[in-house]
Amino acid sequence: MANPQKQQAKLTPHVYFSFSVIKTNKRGKQQTRILNFDFKGKRLLNIEKEQVNKAFIFKEIKGIISKVPDLKFSVEFTKNRRYLLFGSFFFIQLTPFSRYECMAQSPEDLRIITEIVNKIAAGQEVEVNDYNRTSLIAGHVMKYSHMVFERRYLILVPGKLFVFAGDKNGKTMGYPRNVIALDTCLLYTSPSSRDRTRSRMPSSA
C-alpha cells in the first residue's frame, strides 16, 4: 500500500550523503551499515539501525584506498582513535583504529565516496549542489516482514532510493534505514487481479 507524492525539493545533504555499505566483523559476518557524511558537524558517521554509534572527525581523514572491481574501500585516518556515541555524548576511544574498511553497494556509490573523501583529505569544500539531489517522488508504504506490516517512508532521487523507518503516526527517523542504489536492483511488481493467469516473467527467464 503506497501513497506517493511528487516532490521537486532538493533532498537535504544530511540525508542525501548517506550510503549503504557492507562491513565484515571479526568473525567474518557481513553487516549492513549506513555511512553518512555530516558536513555540518564535520564528521564521518557510522549508523546502525538509524542510530549513530561511531564518528570520525573530518580533519583526521588522510585519504581513501579504493578497489574498483570488488567495490571495497578503506578510509585512512591520521590518528588511531575513533569516537563512540553514548546517549548524546561522544567519547574518544584510544585503540588501534587507523582505517574504516567496508564495501560499497555500487560502482557509482564508490565513485562518489572516493571523490568526497579525497576532497575532505585535501581540505577542499565539497560542493553539495554538484550532486543531483532532486526528490522525484516520496510517500509512505507498508512493508510486510515477519508476519506483520511495518511502516516505511520512501524518497526517490535520481539513481537512489532512501528508506526510512516510520512510527504509527508516520514520523520518520533522522537517518535512513537503508539506501538502495537503483543500478543494482530489479523491480518486481505483484500480478494484478486482472493479470493472474499470465506470467510476468520474460520468456527467456
Steps between C-alpha positions, in 0.01 A plus 500: 500500500657830400413865499768657279520871442699686240776709650718768340702605805866423541578221743702643789872413514432348844301227326644487149862433593412167663616174348423137581826312549594146601739451790655169601546445873778306671305175466463545125131590512384768257283779639326790327576848630426855388801722433400865532699814422396758760618824337347715771681325784808416287475131583482166321229297674444127530127440547334180616120469520450876452735578791851648484741272685837618369634828367826597330616861484552642149835659586638157596423345160814469289370312195324199353613179334243371249486164326265558208438141380376367836364836628710485818648813649689612808484850646837577660547718810793695639435396863421164654177601666127507443209660677226288651152633570332433833170680529575850377868498596804404295795327665844454347608138479880482490535160335680400181252611235677665209252409226132439426467205261182398323341431161287740297166400352572613144779644281325838504485504881870412513579781256313759706641379834855507359449846352366643827767341721780625273360855519471480879857367530626786280316756711268596215133594532253245367253681274178321590316671213721313252290189575147450371298490823161562337229304679287341226233330709442420866241324708408245766486128430424194712771233504403141585763350727492215753121458473431869570474819299756771576477861387774638279552836333669503158672785318607450142776712346687436173680168543420444869212398723507603868306284746401637840333329792173663602295483816120462522458874451704500182801676650837386371840461660776752436722262302398251230463135588626402158620666180450299182707567191251450217760375254547191719140382539209363300145628537237237579130573499231253607252391232175695503160333540442533124835347418502187717496252213805641326860486607692823525833325461670547163498195274878472524497483882 
